[in-house]
């Protein structure tokens, strides 16, 4: 059968295409809620948006002792969604630190 979508699997169950199949509609819906879409189905169907370049001239007030030690650090921030849950992602390029915080 290959990689079948949730909608196609529900159709297979509805018309009893596979004899003796013990999987019900409810099972397919629950599995989809838990595991999400198959990555193989999603390949080629999702498009990554090009983000704007990070401005390195934007600064904010930081305590002097931190600035003396880490004067060349730039942060990239973004919001990432995993199964509908939002995460705040911070990457510091020069000290190689990544922080992911659920929001």
N, C-alpha and C positions, 0 to 999 in steps of 0.2 A: 504494500500500500504506500510505502514511502512516507513522506512527512505530510500528514493530513491536518487540515485546520480544524478548529473546534466546530465551526459551522458545518463542515463536510462530515465530521464524525457524528454529529447530532443527526444529520440527514441519513447517514448509514444506519444508525440505530432506529430512526423513525420508520424506515421502509424495510427493516429486517433483512438487510442485504447480506449479512454474515450469519449463517445458520448456527445456532447454539451459543451466540455471543451473550455472555452474562453481564456485560457492562451496560448500565442504564444511563439515561440522560443526566441524571443527578450526579453520577460518578464522573462524567466528562466535565461537567460544570465545576464541580469541586476541585478536580485535578487542575483545571485551567486557572481557578482562583489561587491555588497553592503555588503552582509552578510557572504560571504565566504562559505566554506563547513560546513555541519551540523556536530556538535560535536559528535553526535551519530554515524554518518557514519565513522568519523575519529577514533573512539575508537578502539584500537587494531591494527590500521594500521600505527600509528606513533610510533616511538621508541625514547626514550630519551637517548641521549648519556651521558655516564659517564664522568664527567669533572675531570680534574686533581686536586689533593688536593692543597689547597692554601698554598703557602710558607709563613711562618711567619717570616723567617729570612731575607727577602728582605726589606730593608729600604731605605728611601730617606731623604734628608735634609728638616727639618721642623723647623719653627721658635721656639726658645727656650720656649717662654711663652705658646705656644700651647702644646709642648712636656711635659712641667711640669704639665699641667692640664689634658691632655689626652694622657698619656704615653702608655696605653694598648689598642690601637684601631687597628684593622686590617680591611682592606677593601677588599671586593670581587667585581670584576668588570666583566661584561659580556655584550654581545650585544644580544638583543632580537628583533625578528621580529614579527610584528603584521600586518597582511594583507599587507605584503610587505614593511612596513615602519620600518626602523631600529631605535632602541632605545638603548642608552647607560645606563646600569643599574649598580648602585653602592650601595652596602650594607655594612654598618659599623657594625660590630658584637657587639662591646662592648658599643656603645652609642645608638644602635638600631635606626639607621637612614637609610632610603632608598631614593635614588634619581634616577629618571628616566628622561633621557634627550633625546629628538628626535635628530637624527643625519642625 
